[in-house]
Amino acid sequence: MKKGLLPVLAIALVVAGPAGAQGQKGDVFKGKLFPPNVILEHQAELGLSKDQFTAIKKAVVEVQANVAEHEWDVREAYMSIMAELDKSPIDEDKALEYVNAALLAENKVKKEQMAMLIRLRNLLTEEQMEYLESTRE
């Protein structure tokens, strides 16, 4: 594996998170999407073209940048929730407002991850997808 690929792969493992958890029971997407770490683990067997490899790297880097901003929003919202929960009495409306902000930010992260997984799948040929599906069995 190329040296420059290791940071991308590490990021991909973090970014793919629950949306990319393909090997677990109860896979919501039934093997329809492939996280970047799985694609890159099998890049030799898949015969990824240079264009495919470059596009995968670009998709991962883009999602990393977009997700970083939303992760800050999640962190800020959770800090606000915790501060509100330390009060007595707790302002329910304010606490739920912070919960809503956290959930919205988390959903944005998940949407970014799903968009990346869809982009990655669209980069693969039918044969490459069949190969990846066969590795799950």
N, C-alpha and C positions, 0 to 999 in steps of 0.2 A: 504494500500500500504506500502511496506517495506520502512524503513527510507533510506537505501542505494540506493533505486531506485529514490528518488526525484532528486538528482543531475543529474542522467542519463536522466530522463525525461525532465528536464530543458534544458539540452544540446540537447536532441533530438528535442525539439521544435525549437531551434535556427538552428540546423543543417538541419533539414528537409526543412525549408524555403520554397521557391517557388516550389521546386520540390515535396515537400510533401503536398502542399496545396490541399487537396483532397475534402474539403467541398465546394469549391467555384464553381460558374458557369463556364463553359468552361474548366472543368477538362480535360487536354490534354490526360491523360492516362485512362480516363473513368472508374475510379475505379479499375484499374488493380494493382495498387501499394498502399501499406498501410504504412503511416509514423509510426515510433515507438511510438509516443505519443498515436495514435489511438489504436494500438495493446495493449499497456500497460493499457489504460483506460478500456479495455474490457478483460483483462487477465483472470479474474475469469470466465466470461461467455465462453471464448474460451477454458478454461481448459489447459492453456499453461503448458507444462511439464517443469521440472527443466532444462532440456537440451535446450529447446526452449528459455526459459527466459535467460539462461546464454549466448546463442548464440546471442540473440538480444542485450543484454548488451555489449557483445564483439564487435559486429558490430558498435554500436553507439560510443563506446570509440575509436575504430580504425578510424572511419571517422572523429571524433573530432580532433584527432592528425594530420591526414593528411590534413584536411581543415585549421587548424591553420597556417600551413606553407604558404599555398596559400593565405590566408587572409593577411598575412604580405606583400606578393608580390603585392597584389591588392592595399593595402594602399600605398606602396612605389611608385607604378606606378601612382596612382592618385595624390600623392604629387608632383611628377615630372610634371604631366600634369598641375596642378595648377601653379606651378612655371613658366612653359613655357608660360602659358596664361597671366601671369603678365608682360611679356616682350612686348616691342613694337619696332619693329614689331615681331610678333610671327613666329618662325621657324616652318612652317607647317609640314615639314618632321619629325622634331624631336618630335613635339606634337603628330603626328599620330603614331610615333614609340612608344611613351608612352601609347597611347590609345590601340595600339595593345598588348602591354605587359599586360595592365590591363584586356583586354578582354580574353587573353589567361589564365591568372590566374583565372578569374571568371569562365571560362569554365572548368578548372580543378576542381574547387570547385563543380560545378554542376555535373560533371562526378562522383566525389566521392560520392555525395549525391545519385545519381541515382544507383550507384553500391550498396550502402547500402540498398536502397529500394528494389532492386532486390533480394539481399541476404535475406532480411526480408521476402519477399513474398515466397521465396523458402523454408523457415523454416516452413511455415504454411501448414496445411492439407487443402484439398478441403473444408471440412466442416467449418473450421475456416475462410477461405476466403469467403465462402458463408455468414457466419454470419456477417463478417465485411461489406460486400456489402449490406446486409439487413439493417444495421444501418445507412446507408447513405440516405435511402429513406424517 
